[in-house]
């Protein structure tokens, strides 16, 4: 049981307190939960949880370990590892939800933004709709299998995206920090995506383990398109009032040259 206790203690100290709506400890400590906090959130006594971390032979039930795994925001692989250390079989892997299309009125809004690349993402960042301008900026969005049409998956696995973003190293890490911030208490629901990316991308795995958290902010983004050339676009995010689970991402051209380049890319005559 010593290995189990050491692993739980390590994961407890890595948690970002703000992700669980907990205030900092003192003035500066923003990571790590107290044992009593884990015990309370998991529905067990502080003494019992302390013994568990100390590696005492207390034979925890599967249900209790499942509760602790949820509290500590363990990934599917980490959850299975904890269960195996206690002599239990791994839980069945969580299934990815069936991709759904954006509501028709949201798709009409995206299409109306004819000169601005735009798309809609679900809470797990599954891309559920896009307009012609976004397909021109990133053609693969229309051809990848539906289950792979996830913004995080594409950022970390599609070579085209890496070529499209000259600052890919910085942008991919920022996307990851924004995803963690947006997911918040729902992060445990997206284990299917996290586990898949951890297996597919060393860059994702390193970024995920850094535990970065950052709120979205509108900003300028530079793209290097193989046809349109360099594009400087302003990155905005909107949320429909009637569909708060969706985010609409819109890229607006910053310079006149970017407006002209997008029009050429879309086959529209210059004004």
C-alpha positions, 0 to 999 in steps of 0.5 A: 500500500506504500506505492498507493499512498505515495502516488495519492500524496504526489497527485494531491500536492499537484492540484491547482486549488482554483480548479476546485474553487478553493482559495490559496493557502496563506498568501502565495500557495495556490497548488496542493490540497490539504489532507482534510480537504481531500477527505472532506471532498471524497466523503471519508474521515481525515484519519482514514485518508491519512492512513491511506497516504501513509501506506497502512494496510486498511483495504480501501473499497473500490467505491472510496478509491473512485471517489478519491480519484474524482477528487484528485482529478485523476486521468483514466490511466491514473485512476486505473493505476490506483485501482490496480495498486489496491488489487482492483481491475481497471474501470472501463474507459470512458467513451467519447460522446457522439459528436453533434452538429451546432444548432442550425441558427448557430450555423447560420450565424457562422455562415453570416460571418462570411469574411471572418474564419469562425467555428463553434466548439462544445465544452470538450472543444469538439468542433461542431460547426464552421464557416467557409472562411474557416475551412479555407484557413484550415481545410482539414476541418472538413475532411478529418473523421468526426471523432477527431474533429476536436480543437485540442486533438488537431492542435497537437496531432495535425502537422498542418496546424503546426505549419499554420502557426509560426508560434505553435509552441507558445500557442499550443501551451496557451490553448491547453491552459485555456482548456483547463481553465474553461473545463474547471470542475468538469475536467473529469468528464473529459478523461477520454480526450486527455488520455488519448492525447497523452498517448498521442503527443509528447508535447501535450503530455508535457504541457498537461503536466505543467498544470497551466491555467489561463483565462481566454483573452481576445488577442492578435494571432499570426497565421502562415497559410500556404496559399494566402501567405501571412495573415494577422487575425484578431482572435475573439470568443463569444457565447450564445445566450441560449447555448452557454455550452458552446463557444463561437471562435471568430478571427477578424482581419487586422490589416487591409492586406489581411482583408484582401488576402482572405477575400482572395482565399475565398475567391471573392473579387477585390473591392 
